[in-house]
Amino acid sequence: MRNRFYDLPEEDREQLVQLKSWLLELPRGLPQGDDRTRYLFEIYNEYLSTSNIIQEETCSSCRGKVFRKTMEAIETYETNGIHGEY
């Protein structure tokens, strides 16, 4: 079964991994209005969501969902490689 994290273009996978240190330093989750947060929502809504419901940055529970899924993707890339060698 193909992991949907590998549906992302490779450059986006690399970008997510580069954002890990920023994500880990956030005291209260994704900040609303930040360009990086907007980018993560674009990635989530385009590639990572399992439903057709668009997540909005203004929704605090949505920011939590996007944060958790982004961290899961980063862990997958760190474990299995950016290219999906597993």
Backbone hydrogen bonds, N-H to C=O, Kabsch-Sander energy under -0.5 kcal/mol:
donor,donor_aa,acceptor,acceptor_aa,energy
6,Y,3,N,-2.0
7,D,4,R,-2.0
8,L,5,F,-0.7
12,D,9,P,-0.9
13,R,9,P,-1.8
14,E,10,E,-2.3
15,Q,11,E,-1.9
16,L,12,D,-2.4
17,V,13,R,-2.0
18,Q,14,E,-2.0
19,L,15,Q,-1.3
19,L,16,L,-0.5
20,K,17,V,-1.2
23,L,19,L,-2.5
24,L,20,K,-2.5
25,E,21,S,-1.1
25,E,22,W,-0.5
26,L,22,W,-0.5
26,L,23,L,-1.1
28,R,29,G,-0.5
34,D,31,P,-1.3
38,R,34,D,-2.4
39,Y,35,D,-2.3
40,L,36,R,-2.3
41,F,37,T,-2.2
42,E,38,R,-2.2
43,I,39,Y,-2.4
44,Y,40,L,-2.7
45,N,41,F,-3.0
46,E,42,E,-2.0
47,Y,43,I,-3.0
48,L,43,I,-1.1
48,L,44,Y,-0.9
49,S,44,Y,-2.4
54,I,52,N,-0.5
59,C,56,E,-1.5
60,S,58,T,-0.6
63,R,59,C,-2.1
64,G,60,S,-1.8
65,K,61,S,-2.1
66,V,62,C,-2.8
67,F,63,R,-2.4
68,R,64,G,-2.6
69,K,65,K,-2.4
70,T,66,V,-2.3
71,M,67,F,-2.5
72,E,68,R,-2.1
73,A,69,K,-2.2
74,I,70,T,-2.5
75,E,71,M,-2.5
76,T,72,E,-2.0
77,Y,73,A,-2.5
78,E,74,I,-2.6
79,T,75,E,-2.1
80,N,76,T,-3.2
81,G,77,Y,-1.7
84,G,81,G,-0.8
85,E,80,N,-0.9
86,Y,84,G,-1.3
